[in-house]
Amino acid sequence: MTVKVAIAQMNSVVGDLTGNTAQIVEYARRAAAQGANILVTPELSLVGYPPEDLLLRRAFYLETATALDALGQQLTLFPDLAVLVGHPAEVAGLRYNAVSVLQNGVVIAVYYKHDLPNDMVFDEKRYFSSSDQSCVFIINGVRFGINICEDTWRQDAPRQAKEAGAQVLLVPNGSPYHMGKQHQRHDVMRNNVTSQGLSLVYANLVGGQDELIFDGNSFVMDAQGQVCAQLKHCEADLQLVEFDGSRPVPGKIETSLSLEAQVYQALVLGVKDYVGKNGFPSVLIGLSGGVDSALTLAIAVDALGADKVRAIMMPSPYTADISWIDSRDMVARIGVRYDEIAISACFDAFRSTLSQEFHGLKEDTTEENIQARIRGTILMALSNKYGSIVLTTGNKSEMAVGYCTLYGDMAGGFAVIKDIAKTLVYRICAYRNTLSAVIPERILTRAPSAELRPDQKDQDSLPPYEILDGIMSMYMEENKARAEIVAAGYKEEDVERITRLIKINEYKRRQAPIGIRITHRAFGRDWRYPITSKFRD
């Protein structure tokens, strides 16, 4: 017997039960029109993922149950289609991460998640109870089991499904993106699912939810561990795969992308969804003539369109001529509204106001930070006046060591490249210019500078970024001890300096806007270190 299984790689919106219901019905319509027997939607597709503390509110479960009933009635339009819908469920005083199988207005099967992730960005044990019950249903003689996301990252739930008679495992997912994640998914599925003789359908969410990016990349894998179909990266998608009994017939496999292309598309999706889902009409970016603001500007335009992006250049007495020239060059290439608001008069006013207090003291980072805070104030004033959200431009390397100013360049609503190391910034810029040369070459080749004092260069205050990023990655992302980092070839004084800076600047990062996560360990939900701590490893 043959069965056609459709994967709805959908972009749910957390809490938008009406909108998510409409999406599921539309995917069902399209799937049914193509002759599908089963439609698999992602984890918690009805309510969006992750709902976080909405899951602590009883009203959320009541409204979800009402929406699920209404969805079932709408799906009677497609009586031959079984639709897997993810939703939270409250049963006998316990709360579960659930999947219901709806067919012709009736729930023909229900599955509750076995394994609840409680690491990295996940804290499902805060909200849900786990279950040890398997779920198998039959379509056209083929026995389909259900697991949810984390279940397949362990061996127990797939094995139980196999023991219950499943031949094919359907796996709704809310699996967030980080670099290298897709290879990891394939390896884990081979180890835990196909090794037991099960084919699988991995249906992943797509879209941005606050700092998380869900990249889609849904796939079908046969019992030998061969990928038979793969959907798009960072785009909503629908694909049907035919099963000959339990064996998937090879289908379309989307072309794999370079790392830089993957990350760039994730950043674009993150900006598009954060701005769009939260209803901001447009964005503001402080343009400096440097590489970070240039990349942020390119991402914003690709995500939103040039008409929704405004760039503001705020020169100080220390702004180099080439910064003006390169900024004007880029905005001409990219077609956004561009304004120049000089901060010299404001800076002079601050110095005058503080002259008696600072009498006899040398100028230092205090005066540098005043300039950054003037710029932050201007951007936030424009944000208040026009309703636009400010996109900050700081990168992960700067955030790690505190090379940023509270209430200055950190002022804003969304940090686009917060999880992008400086060395990766340059690689992504080079990739973007292969699509069209929007970033002037000199921005990519000149020495980076904050331009807050005469002839300033980043490397006056920091080690070369290749060294900084290498140490940061080992210490912060890989949890390596300082001795291990030194053993890897880095100078002890550099390791001591950078790890110390990471530690003492935790207070700044706690006050930074959220930003897009593209590594397996980002500052924010992944990194929860105490500000007050005397521990030194």
Helices and strands as residue ranges (DSSP letters): E 2-9, H 17-33, E 38-40, G 52-56, H 58-74, G 75-77, E 82-91, E 94-103, E 106-112, G 124-126, E 136-139, E 142-146, G 149-153, H 156-163, E 168-173, H 181-192, G 194-196, E 199-204, E 206-209, E 212-215, E 219-221, E 227-230, E 237-244, E 247-248, H 259-277, E 283-287, H 291-304, G 306-308, E 309-313, H 321-334, E 337-340, H 344-354, H 365-386, E 389-392, H 396-401, E 414-415, H 422-435, H 441-445, G 458-460, H 465-472, I 473-477, H 482-487, H 492-504, H 506-509
